[in-house]
């Protein structure tokens, strides 16, 4: 097997973008709270405004479009040129799946076998069609599986309350038990940390939500499925990914495989995020432009070029 | 320009590898599944408009139910921002179609009189943007006294908690002073609370603060909500349609 290639700087740039958008999502989530005086944080709907699926569905169902949702046109325009770049570089839910996918163990051969294109990836397009038809008839239920709705709802009704409860329990336990030797107590460290968390992260009062177990379990299941297939949600389920796949099916930025250099080692499949079949044919609608295949290729047989099909 | 037209042509008749290969039948099936789901939602009793779920209390500013369901994306922004933890994801209160849409559960939290945060953060304006002054006039439901549980009504005890918390400028809970007997047969005067249905906005603070628990002796249901002219109690004489 060929030696591991040095990770391309574009991959690092992509990771930086993903981390930034993920942190922005978390920041806006925490800003969705009561500020003095009766003012929610500004721009908390930013990611929903970027989401053309939400805009399209609510317009189909209600024939009204909220002005801020015109921002989603930017996403669509970029997708026309750069394919599902949004999924690989911007989407915070995708970043989460990417992170958990990267935690997978196992030999490269196993990842290689599971990394190729699978016909079940079409499921997301069928889901998209079903949601759009239902919306056209007046039932807008896309929020069940819209990635930002799914992520935000799971965070707000189950994951965040659980984290809040756990953190408060741990710090309260340390405070009560007060371990230490003489004047050197553990609380000297934990209390300032707790003060910081209380100010910036924890809820004013412990939140509770009806039905949080179901919502939280679905979230955990979807995250856990990354260990079975890389970015399971993004490949098979995400209806926004489906929409962007349709819009970005003939992008101007394309993967080119130089057959004369390729030695058919298929290492490009090992870290492929979308299941875009870089080894044979390349499916633009499944590609997240994560650059992993190019970075992994020991023969430098893969390049991304602007300018469309030649 | 030649390049551009080729790009458009490739979009309409994509080369083999760019095709999604979805299959006409499968796409048709998916579309029928979507239409079928809408049909099944439509035959749920909640869609009949003949019955209204008393627990289906929407946040103030929520559109009429059909329009609301057409807009809400169940994102949970309103649930996160609600400072009193009053907004919860619905289970089947509005039919399966309404799964995870926002519901105010007045046994768990009340709608704060000075707050309109949910209307500020709703990305699709399913909860339309309203000023606090407007919100304070929107009825999301109506409180009613459970006379078999209320302390002055059922036990001849003194209690004025609900009236004290009632936030409307002219209190929606008022008292009637009544001479009653206690268990020893002694006469005493208590204040029995009553709800003025014209003034009550259904915020639910009376239910949350009521000292009687599981369930409270004053509770809120969705009847009287401003957003639904059908779900009313025919209180004013002109709404009987007489004459």
Interface residues (C-beta under 8 A of the other chain):
Chain A: X29 X32 X33 X34 X38 X39 X40 X44 X45 X48 X49 X54 X57 X58 X61 X62 X64 X66 X68 X69 X122 X125 X126 X127 X129 X130 X131 X132 X133 X134 X135 X137 X138 X139 X140 X141 X142 X143 X144 X146 X148 X149 X152 X153 X154 X155 X156 X157 X160 X204 X205 X207 X208 X209 X210 X211 X212 X215 X245 X246 X249 X250 X252 X281 X282 X283 X284 X285 X308 X309
Chain B: X3 X6 X7 X10 X11 X14 X15 X16 X17 X18 X19 X20 X21 X22 X26 X27 X29 X30 X31 X32 X33 X34 X35 X37 X38 X41 X66 X67 X69 X70 X71 X72 X73 X74 X75 X76 X77 X79 X80 X81 X83 X85 X88 X89 X91 X97 X99 X100 X103 X105 X108 X114 X115 X116 X117 X120 X121 X122 X123 X124 X125 X132
